[in-house]
Amino acid sequence: MSQELLIDVHDNVMWLTINRPERRNAITVSVLQALTEAIDDANRRRELRAIVLTGSGNQAFCAGADLRHDPAFRFDYSEPHSYSANLFRRARAGTLPLIARVNGACLASGMGLLAMCDMAVASDKATFALPEVRVGLFPAQVLTVLQHLIGRRKLAELCVTGDAITADEALQIGLVNTVAADFDRALDALLARIRDKSPAAIRRGLYLMKHIQHMPFEESMAFTESQIGLLALTDDAREGQEALAEQRKPRFTGH
C-alpha cells in the first residue's frame, strides 16, 4: 500500500490517514486507489467496528485533487468510471461506519471525502469550501455525495461563490456531527458510543439507510418491512432482547 495513505488498526478501528502534508493532503490517483482498496478490505473484516478517515498533520484534512501531480485528473477515456467515482461507490456500498476526522482545511475533492463518510467530527479551526470555480472547474462528482447532506440554496452558494465556511457554520448546516477544540476526545467519545452497540444491527442498518435514500414512499415501506424481519433473525437481536429481559449488558458477537 502506498505510503501516501497510512493504514493503522487498533481497538477494532481502521485508521486511514492521507499522508501528503507537504501538499496539504491533496489526493492523487494512487491515493484514491489506495483508499478504495482499504475501505473494501475494512468492510470484509468482521472484527472491525469503524473506519476513521483523516489527513496527516494539523493543517488540512484534504485540500482536494493535486492538480500539479495529476493535472485535472487526466482520464483514460476508454474507462467508463473515474477513480474518484469508484471510491464514492465503494464507500456508499460499505456497511461499516465511516467517520471523517476533519483536522483542518477541507476543500474541493476533500469535501467529497467528507460527504462520502457516514459521520464527521471536526476541529473548531477547520474550514470548508468548494473553490473549483476559482480555477474554471465545478465540483461535479462531489455534488452526488454532497447534495443530500445540506440544503440546496446553501449548496448553490458554496459551489457558485467558492467561499469558505467555518466549522461552526458547517455544524449549523449539517455538514458535520460535532465541532470541538479537543476533537480527538470528541471522536473517541463517538467511537465508544459505537463499540458497545450491535455490529450486526449497525451493518444491516447502514445497508438499509443507504438503500432507501432515493426510494419512493411505498417502495421504502415494503423494503423496510422485509429488513425488520431479517434483523430479528440475527444472533445479536436475540442476545439484545435476552439481555434486556435479564437486565444485564448484552454480549454482541456481530452475527
The 8 nearest C-alpha neighbors of each residue, nearest first, counted from 0:
[[1, 2, 33, 4, 5, 3, 6, 37],
 [0, 2, 3, 4, 33, 29, 30, 5],
 [3, 1, 4, 5, 0, 18, 17, 6],
 [2, 4, 18, 1, 17, 19, 30, 5],
 [5, 3, 17, 2, 18, 16, 1, 30],
 [4, 6, 16, 15, 2, 18, 17, 3],
 [7, 5, 15, 14, 4, 16, 8, 13],
 [6, 8, 14, 13, 9, 5, 15, 12],
 [9, 7, 13, 12, 14, 11, 6, 10],
 [8, 10, 11, 12, 7, 13, 14, 47],
 [9, 11, 12, 8, 47, 13, 48, 194],
 [12, 10, 47, 9, 48, 46, 8, 13],
 [13, 11, 49, 9, 10, 8, 47, 50],
 [14, 12, 8, 50, 7, 51, 15, 49],
 [13, 15, 51, 7, 6, 50, 8, 52],
 [14, 16, 52, 6, 5, 51, 53, 13],
 [17, 15, 53, 5, 54, 4, 18, 55],
 [16, 18, 4, 54, 24, 55, 3, 19],
 [19, 17, 3, 55, 4, 16, 20, 24],
 [18, 20, 24, 21, 22, 3, 17, 23],
 [21, 19, 23, 24, 22, 55, 18, 56],
 [20, 22, 19, 23, 24, 18, 25, 55],
 [23, 21, 20, 24, 19, 25, 65, 62],
 [24, 22, 20, 59, 25, 21, 62, 19],
 [25, 23, 19, 61, 20, 22, 17, 62],
 [24, 26, 62, 65, 63, 64, 61, 23],
 [27, 25, 64, 65, 30, 63, 24, 31],
 [28, 26, 30, 29, 65, 64, 31, 69],
 [27, 29, 31, 30, 32, 82, 26, 69],
 [28, 30, 32, 27, 31, 33, 1, 26],
 [31, 29, 33, 27, 28, 32, 26, 34],
 [32, 30, 28, 34, 29, 33, 35, 82],
 [33, 31, 29, 35, 30, 34, 28, 36],
 [32, 34, 30, 36, 35, 31, 37, 29],
 [35, 33, 37, 31, 32, 36, 30, 38],
 [36, 34, 86, 32, 38, 33, 37, 31],
 [35, 37, 39, 33, 34, 38, 40, 32],
 [36, 38, 40, 34, 39, 35, 33, 41],
 [39, 37, 41, 35, 40, 36, 34, 42],
 [38, 40, 36, 42, 37, 41, 35, 43],
 [41, 39, 37, 43, 38, 42, 36, 44],
 [42, 40, 38, 44, 43, 39, 37, 13],
 [41, 43, 39, 40, 44, 95, 93, 38],
 [42, 44, 40, 41, 45, 39, 38, 47],
 [45, 43, 41, 42, 46, 47, 40, 48],
 [44, 46, 47, 43, 42, 253, 48, 41],
 [47, 45, 44, 11, 48, 253, 12, 43],
 [48, 46, 11, 45, 12, 44, 49, 41],
 [47, 49, 11, 12, 194, 46, 95, 198],
 [50, 48, 96, 12, 95, 47, 97, 13],
 [49, 51, 13, 97, 12, 14, 98, 96],
 [52, 50, 98, 14, 99, 97, 15, 13],
 [53, 51, 15, 99, 100, 16, 14, 98],
 [54, 52, 16, 100, 60, 99, 101, 15],
 [53, 55, 60, 17, 16, 24, 61, 59],
 [54, 56, 18, 20, 17, 16, 19, 57],
 [57, 55, 58, 20, 54, 59, 102, 18],
 [56, 58, 102, 103, 59, 55, 60, 54],
 [59, 57, 103, 56, 104, 23, 102, 60],
 [60, 58, 103, 104, 61, 23, 57, 102],
 [59, 61, 54, 103, 101, 102, 105, 104],
 [62, 60, 109, 24, 105, 59, 25, 63],
 [61, 63, 106, 25, 23, 105, 109, 24],
 [64, 62, 108, 107, 109, 25, 106, 61],
 [63, 65, 26, 25, 66, 108, 27, 62],
 [64, 66, 25, 68, 67, 26, 27, 69],
 [67, 65, 70, 69, 68, 71, 64, 72],
 [68, 66, 65, 70, 69, 71, 64, 72],
 [67, 69, 66, 65, 70, 27, 72, 64],
 [68, 70, 72, 66, 67, 65, 71, 27],
 [71, 69, 66, 72, 67, 68, 73, 65],
 [70, 72, 73, 66, 69, 64, 65, 74],
 [73, 71, 69, 70, 74, 66, 28, 64],
 [74, 72, 71, 70, 69, 75, 76, 66],
 [75, 73, 76, 72, 81, 78, 71, 77],
 [74, 76, 77, 78, 73, 81, 79, 80],
 [75, 77, 78, 74, 79, 73, 80, 81],
 [76, 78, 75, 79, 74, 80, 81, 73],
 [77, 79, 76, 80, 75, 81, 74, 82],
 [80, 78, 77, 81, 76, 75, 74, 84],
 [81, 79, 78, 84, 85, 82, 83, 76],
 [82, 80, 84, 83, 85, 79, 74, 78],
 [81, 83, 85, 84, 31, 86, 28, 32],
 [82, 84, 86, 85, 81, 31, 87, 140],
 [83, 85, 87, 81, 86, 82, 88, 80],
 [86, 84, 88, 82, 83, 87, 81, 89],
 [87, 85, 83, 35, 89, 88, 84, 90],
 [86, 88, 90, 84, 85, 89, 91, 115],
 [89, 87, 85, 91, 86, 90, 84, 92],
 [88, 90, 92, 86, 91, 87, 85, 93],
 [91, 89, 87, 93, 92, 88, 86, 115],
 [90, 92, 88, 89, 93, 87, 115, 209],
 [93, 91, 89, 90, 88, 94, 206, 209],
 [92, 94, 90, 91, 95, 42, 89, 39],
 [93, 95, 202, 205, 206, 96, 92, 42],
 [94, 96, 49, 93, 42, 202, 97, 48],
 [97, 95, 49, 117, 50, 98, 94, 48],
 [96, 98, 50, 116, 117, 51, 49, 95],
 [99, 97, 51, 118, 119, 116, 117, 50],
 [98, 100, 119, 52, 51, 101, 113, 53],
 [101, 99, 53, 120, 52, 121, 102, 119],
 [102, 100, 121, 60, 103, 99, 120, 53],
 [101, 103, 60, 122, 57, 100, 59, 121],
 [104, 102, 59, 125, 58, 60, 101, 57],
 [103, 105, 59, 126, 125, 60, 127, 106],
 [106, 104, 127, 109, 61, 60, 62, 110],
 [105, 107, 62, 128, 109, 63, 110, 127],
 [106, 108, 129, 63, 109, 110, 130, 128],
 [109, 107, 63, 111, 110, 64, 106, 112],
 [108, 110, 61, 63, 106, 112, 105, 111],
 [109, 111, 113, 108, 112, 107, 106, 105],
 [110, 112, 141, 108, 114, 109, 113, 115],
 [113, 111, 109, 115, 110, 114, 108, 116],
 [112, 114, 110, 111, 116, 115, 99, 109],
 [113, 115, 111, 145, 116, 112, 144, 110],
 [114, 116, 112, 113, 144, 111, 87, 90],
 [117, 115, 97, 114, 98, 113, 118, 99],
 [116, 118, 97, 98, 96, 115, 119, 114],
 [119, 117, 98, 116, 176, 99, 97, 175],
 [118, 120, 99, 175, 98, 176, 100, 121],
 [121, 119, 177, 100, 176, 178, 101, 175],
 [122, 120, 101, 178, 100, 102, 177, 182],
 [121, 123, 124, 125, 182, 102, 179, 178],
 [122, 124, 179, 180, 178, 166, 125, 121],
 [125, 123, 122, 103, 126, 166, 165, 180],
 [126, 124, 103, 122, 104, 166, 123, 102],
 [127, 125, 104, 165, 166, 164, 105, 163],
 [126, 128, 105, 164, 163, 106, 104, 165],
 [129, 127, 163, 106, 130, 162, 161, 107],
 [128, 130, 107, 161, 158, 106, 131, 157],
 [131, 129, 161, 132, 133, 128, 107, 162],
 [130, 132, 136, 137, 133, 134, 129, 138],
 [133, 131, 135, 136, 134, 137, 130, 161],
 [132, 134, 131, 130, 135, 161, 136, 160],
 [135, 133, 132, 131, 136, 130, 137, 161],
 [134, 136, 132, 133, 131, 137, 130, 138],
 [137, 135, 131, 132, 134, 138, 133, 130],
 [136, 138, 131, 132, 139, 135, 158, 130],
 [139, 137, 141, 140, 131, 142, 107, 129],
 [138, 140, 142, 141, 137, 143, 136, 158],
 [141, 139, 142, 143, 138, 84, 144, 111],
 [140, 142, 111, 138, 143, 139, 144, 145],
 [143, 141, 145, 146, 140, 139, 144, 138],
 [142, 144, 141, 140, 145, 146, 139, 147],
 [143, 145, 142, 114, 141, 115, 146, 111],
 [146, 144, 142, 114, 148, 147, 143, 141],
 [145, 147, 142, 148, 143, 144, 149, 151],
 [148, 146, 145, 149, 144, 150, 143, 151],
 [149, 147, 145, 146, 174, 173, 150, 114],
 [150, 148, 147, 172, 173, 146, 151, 174],
 [151, 149, 153, 152, 154, 148, 172, 147],
 [150, 152, 154, 153, 155, 149, 146, 147],
 [153, 151, 155, 154, 150, 156, 149, 157],
 [154, 152, 156, 155, 151, 150, 157, 149],
 [153, 155, 151, 157, 156, 152, 150, 158],
 [156, 154, 152, 158, 153, 157, 159, 151],
 [157, 155, 153, 159, 154, 158, 160, 152],
 [156, 158, 154, 161, 155, 160, 159, 129],
 [159, 157, 155, 156, 161, 129, 160, 154],
 [158, 160, 156, 157, 161, 155, 132, 137],
 [161, 159, 162, 157, 156, 158, 132, 130],
 [160, 162, 130, 129, 157, 158, 159, 132],
 [163, 161, 160, 128, 157, 130, 164, 129],
 [164, 162, 128, 127, 126, 161, 165, 129],
 [163, 165, 127, 126, 168, 128, 169, 166],
 [166, 164, 126, 168, 167, 169, 127, 125],
 [165, 167, 169, 125, 168, 123, 126, 170],
 [166, 168, 170, 169, 165, 171, 178, 123],
 [167, 169, 171, 165, 170, 166, 164, 172],
 [170, 168, 166, 174, 167, 172, 171, 175],
 [169, 171, 167, 175, 173, 168, 172, 174],
 [170, 172, 168, 169, 173, 167, 174, 175],
 [173, 171, 169, 170, 174, 149, 168, 150],
 [174, 172, 170, 175, 171, 149, 169, 148],
 [173, 175, 169, 172, 170, 148, 149, 176],
 [176, 174, 119, 170, 173, 177, 169, 120],
 [177, 175, 119, 120, 118, 170, 173, 174],
 [176, 178, 120, 175, 121, 179, 170, 119],
 [179, 177, 121, 123, 122, 120, 166, 182],
 [180, 178, 182, 123, 181, 122, 121, 177],
 [179, 181, 123, 182, 122, 178, 124, 121],
 [182, 180, 179, 183, 184, 185, 122, 123],
 [181, 183, 179, 185, 184, 122, 180, 186],
 [184, 182, 186, 185, 181, 187, 100, 120],
 [183, 185, 187, 182, 186, 181, 188, 179],
 [186, 184, 182, 188, 183, 187, 189, 181],
 [185, 187, 183, 189, 188, 184, 182, 120],
 [188, 186, 184, 190, 189, 185, 183, 191],
 [189, 187, 191, 185, 186, 190, 184, 192],
 [188, 190, 186, 192, 191, 187, 185, 193],
 [189, 191, 193, 187, 192, 188, 194, 186],
 [192, 190, 188, 194, 193, 189, 187, 195],
 [193, 191, 189, 190, 194, 195, 188, 196],
 [194, 192, 190, 191, 196, 195, 189, 48],
 [193, 195, 191, 196, 192, 190, 48, 197],
 [194, 196, 193, 192, 191, 197, 251, 249],
 [197, 195, 193, 194, 198, 192, 251, 201],
 [196, 198, 200, 199, 251, 253, 235, 201],
 [199, 197, 253, 201, 200, 202, 196, 48],
 [198, 200, 253, 202, 197, 201, 254, 203],
 [201, 199, 197, 203, 198, 202, 204, 230],
 [200, 202, 204, 198, 199, 203, 205, 197],
 [203, 201, 94, 199, 204, 205, 200, 198],
 [202, 204, 206, 200, 205, 201, 199, 207],
 [203, 205, 201, 207, 206, 202, 200, 208],
 [206, 204, 208, 207, 94, 202, 203, 201],
 [205, 207, 203, 204, 209, 208, 94, 210],
 [206, 208, 204, 210, 205, 209, 203, 211],
 [209, 207, 205, 210, 211, 206, 204, 212],
 [208, 210, 206, 207, 212, 211, 205, 91],
 [211, 209, 207, 208, 212, 206, 213, 214],
 [210, 212, 214, 219, 213, 208, 209, 207],
 [213, 211, 209, 210, 214, 208, 219, 207],
 [212, 214, 211, 215, 210, 209, 219, 216],
 [213, 215, 211, 219, 212, 218, 216, 210],
 [214, 216, 218, 217, 219, 213, 211, 220],
 [215, 217, 219, 218, 220, 214, 221, 211],
 [218, 216, 220, 219, 215, 221, 214, 222],
 [217, 219, 221, 215, 220, 216, 214, 222],
 [218, 220, 222, 216, 217, 214, 221, 211],
 [221, 219, 217, 223, 218, 222, 224, 216],
 [220, 222, 224, 218, 219, 223, 217, 225],
 [221, 223, 219, 225, 224, 220, 218, 226],
 [224, 222, 226, 220, 225, 221, 219, 227],
 [225, 223, 221, 222, 227, 226, 220, 228],
 [226, 224, 223, 222, 228, 227, 229, 221],
 [225, 227, 223, 229, 228, 224, 230, 222],
 [228, 226, 230, 224, 229, 225, 223, 231],
 [227, 229, 231, 226, 225, 230, 232, 224],
 [230, 228, 226, 232, 231, 227, 225, 233],
 [229, 231, 227, 232, 228, 233, 226, 236],
 [230, 232, 228, 229, 236, 233, 227, 237],
 [233, 231, 229, 230, 234, 228, 236, 237],
 [234, 232, 236, 235, 230, 231, 254, 237],
 [235, 233, 237, 254, 236, 238, 232, 252],
 [234, 236, 238, 233, 251, 237, 239, 254],
 [237, 235, 239, 233, 234, 238, 231, 240],
 [236, 238, 234, 240, 235, 239, 241, 233],
 [239, 237, 235, 241, 236, 240, 242, 234],
 [240, 238, 236, 242, 237, 241, 249, 235],
 [239, 241, 243, 237, 242, 238, 244, 236],
 [240, 242, 244, 238, 243, 239, 245, 237],
 [243, 241, 245, 247, 249, 239, 240, 244],
 [242, 244, 246, 240, 241, 245, 239, 247],
 [243, 245, 241, 242, 246, 240, 247, 239],
 [246, 244, 242, 243, 247, 241, 240, 248],
 [247, 245, 243, 244, 242, 248, 241, 249],
 [248, 246, 242, 245, 249, 243, 244, 241],
 [247, 249, 242, 250, 246, 243, 239, 245],
 [250, 248, 242, 239, 251, 238, 247, 243],
 [251, 249, 252, 248, 238, 239, 242, 235],
 [250, 252, 235, 197, 253, 249, 238, 198],
 [253, 251, 254, 235, 250, 198, 234, 197],
 [252, 254, 199, 198, 251, 197, 235, 45],
 [253, 234, 252, 199, 233, 235, 198, 251]]
